[in-house]
Amino acid sequence: MRIIVTAMSFLLSLVGCQDKPSMTSVVRSEANGVELIHSRSVIRAGEGLFRCRASATGKCHYLIVATDECRAGESCPPRKLQAFVLDVGGESRIDNLPRGVRTCVDREREPDAATCLD
Protein backbone atom coordinates (compact mmCIF):
# COMPACT_ATOMS: atom_id res chain seq x y z
CA MET A 1 0.00 0.00 0.00
CA ARG A 2 2.86 2.40 0.83
CA ILE A 3 4.36 1.79 -2.59
CA ILE A 4 1.09 2.74 -4.30
CA VAL A 5 0.74 5.97 -2.27
CA THR A 6 4.38 6.90 -2.97
CA ALA A 7 3.97 6.18 -6.68
CA MET A 8 0.78 8.27 -6.86
CA SER A 9 2.45 11.20 -5.10
CA PHE A 10 5.34 11.02 -7.53
CA LEU A 11 3.03 10.92 -10.57
CA LEU A 12 0.96 13.85 -9.32
CA SER A 13 4.12 15.91 -8.82
CA LEU A 14 5.13 15.19 -12.42
CA VAL A 15 1.86 16.53 -13.83
CA GLY A 16 2.11 19.75 -11.86
CA CYS A 17 -0.08 19.16 -8.84
CA GLN A 18 2.13 21.33 -6.67
CA ASP A 19 1.93 24.80 -5.22
CA LYS A 20 2.50 27.57 -7.74
CA PRO A 21 5.56 29.74 -7.19
CA SER A 22 4.93 32.91 -5.24
CA MET A 23 6.73 36.00 -4.06
CA THR A 24 6.00 37.49 -0.65
CA SER A 25 7.18 40.94 0.37
CA VAL A 26 6.90 42.22 3.93
CA VAL A 27 7.82 45.84 4.63
CA ARG A 28 8.02 46.84 8.26
CA SER A 29 9.60 49.92 9.80
CA GLU A 30 9.54 51.14 13.38
CA ALA A 31 10.97 54.13 15.27
CA ASN A 32 10.90 54.67 19.04
CA GLY A 33 8.46 51.80 19.44
CA VAL A 34 6.01 53.28 16.90
CA GLU A 35 5.24 51.28 13.78
CA LEU A 36 5.80 53.59 10.80
CA ILE A 37 4.65 51.08 8.19
CA HIS A 38 3.76 47.40 8.03
CA SER A 39 2.68 45.95 4.71
CA ARG A 40 2.46 42.47 3.21
CA SER A 41 2.20 41.68 -0.50
CA VAL A 42 1.90 38.22 -2.03
CA ILE A 43 2.04 37.60 -5.77
CA ARG A 44 1.16 34.10 -6.92
CA ALA A 45 0.37 32.94 -10.46
CA GLY A 46 -0.52 36.43 -11.71
CA GLU A 47 -2.68 37.33 -8.71
CA GLY A 48 -1.58 39.89 -6.14
CA LEU A 49 -2.88 40.31 -2.61
CA PHE A 50 -1.88 43.52 -0.83
CA ARG A 51 -2.49 44.25 2.87
CA CYS A 52 -1.82 47.49 4.71
CA ARG A 53 -1.42 46.42 8.33
CA ALA A 54 -0.11 49.66 9.86
CA SER A 55 1.01 53.11 8.78
CA ALA A 56 1.85 56.27 10.73
CA THR A 57 -0.13 58.27 8.15
CA GLY A 58 -3.09 55.88 8.10
CA LYS A 59 -2.40 54.89 4.47
CA CYS A 60 -0.10 52.63 2.45
CA HIS A 61 0.83 53.86 -1.03
CA TYR A 62 1.59 50.96 -3.37
CA LEU A 63 3.32 50.81 -6.72
CA ILE A 64 3.44 47.73 -8.95
CA VAL A 65 6.31 47.74 -11.43
CA ALA A 66 7.41 45.44 -14.22
CA THR A 67 11.06 44.54 -14.41
CA ASP A 68 11.41 43.92 -18.13
CA GLU A 69 14.21 41.71 -19.29
CA CYS A 70 17.14 43.49 -20.89
CA ARG A 71 19.93 42.34 -23.12
CA ALA A 72 23.18 41.49 -21.37
CA GLY A 73 24.98 44.58 -20.14
CA GLU A 74 21.96 46.90 -20.43
CA SER A 75 20.13 48.40 -17.50
CA CYS A 76 16.38 48.60 -17.65
CA PRO A 77 14.47 50.88 -15.32
CA PRO A 78 11.34 49.38 -13.78
CA ARG A 79 8.12 50.25 -15.63
CA LYS A 80 5.10 51.50 -13.64
CA LEU A 81 2.08 49.25 -14.07
CA GLN A 82 -0.32 50.42 -11.38
CA ALA A 83 -0.45 52.61 -8.27
CA PHE A 84 -3.07 52.59 -5.51
CA VAL A 85 -3.62 53.55 -1.87
CA LEU A 86 -5.02 51.43 0.95
CA ASP A 87 -6.18 52.55 4.38
CA VAL A 88 -4.73 50.75 7.39
CA GLY A 89 -6.52 47.42 7.71
CA GLY A 90 -7.43 47.42 4.03
CA GLU A 91 -6.54 44.89 1.41
CA SER A 92 -6.73 44.68 -2.36
CA ARG A 93 -6.61 41.79 -4.81
CA ILE A 94 -5.34 42.42 -8.33
CA ASP A 95 -5.59 39.78 -11.05
CA ASN A 96 -3.78 39.26 -14.35
CA LEU A 97 -0.39 40.56 -13.26
CA PRO A 98 2.41 39.74 -15.70
CA ARG A 99 5.44 37.69 -14.74
CA GLY A 100 8.29 39.49 -13.06
CA VAL A 101 6.29 42.19 -11.31
CA ARG A 102 7.58 43.69 -8.09
CA THR A 103 5.91 45.91 -5.52
CA CYS A 104 6.99 48.96 -3.56
CA VAL A 105 5.16 50.64 -0.67
CA ASP A 106 5.51 53.93 1.19
CA ARG A 107 3.57 55.48 4.06
CA GLU A 108 3.58 59.05 2.70
CA ARG A 109 3.40 59.06 -1.10
CA GLU A 110 3.49 56.92 -4.21
CA PRO A 111 6.95 55.35 -4.51
CA ASP A 112 9.12 56.42 -7.46
CA ALA A 113 9.34 53.62 -10.03
CA ALA A 114 12.93 54.48 -10.93
CA THR A 115 14.26 54.11 -7.38
CA CYS A 116 11.83 51.91 -5.46
CA LEU A 117 13.67 48.64 -6.07
CA ASP A 118 17.08 49.92 -4.94
N, C-alpha and C positions, 0 to 999 in steps of 0.2 A: 504494500500500500504506500509506503514511504517513497518508493521508487516512482510510482505513478504521480504522486503529488509533486515531487521534485521535477520530473519530466514536464508536467503541465506548467509549472512555474517558469521553467526555462523556455518553453515554447511561447508562452504569453509575453515574456520579455523580448523575444525575437520579433514579434509582430507589433511591438510598440505599446504594450499595455503598461506603461510606466508613467510616472509623473512628468509633466512637461517642464522644461527648464524655466527658471524664473530668476528675476533679479530683485532683491529687496534693498531698499535704501532707508536708513534711519538717520535722521539729523536731530541732534540734541545738543543744546548749548545752555549753560547755566552760569550765573554770576552772583556771588554773595548769597547763595542759597535760593536764588530766584530763577525759575526756568524761563529763559528767554525765548526758546523755540524747541518744540518737540514734534517731529513729523515722521510719518512712516509711509513709504511708497512701495508697492509691489507690482511688478510687471511680469505677467505670465501669459505666454501664447497670444500676444497682441492685445491683451486686456490689462488696463492699469487700474489699481485701486489706491487712492490717495486719502490719507487721514491726517487731519490737523489736530494733534492732541493737546498742544499748549503753545501759546505765543504771548509775549509781553504786550503786544499791540492788539491782541484779540483776533488776529488774522494771520493766515499763512498764504504767501504769494508763491504760486507754483509756475514753473516754466518747463515745458517738455521740449527737448531738442533732439534732432537727428544728428548722428555722427556718421556722415557719409564716408564711404571708403574712398581713399585717395590712392594715387599711384605712389610707388615707393619714392621716398624722399620729399614728397609734397606735404604741406600741412593744410588741413581742411578745417576751417572754423565750424563750430556746431551751427546747425540751421534751426531756427525757431519754428516749432510746429504749432504749439498752443500755449496760452497763458490763462490762468484762472486764479481766483481767490476763494479760500474757504475760511469760514469762521471757526474758532476753536470748538472742537467737538464734531465738526462737520467732516463729511467724507464724500468723495466723488468717484464714480466708475467711468472710465473712458474705454471704449472698444475700438477695434481696428487700428491699433498702433502698429507702425512698421517695425521691422527688426532693427535692433541697434539704437533704440531710443534711450535717452537718459533724462533724469529729472533733476531740477534744482529748486530750492525753496529758500525763501527769505521772510523774515517777520515784518519788514517795513515796506518793501516795494518789489516789483517784478525783477527777478534776477536778470542780469545782462547775459545774453546768449554767448557772447564772445569770451566771457571770463568765468562763467559759472562752473565749468568743469575743471578749473585749475586747482 
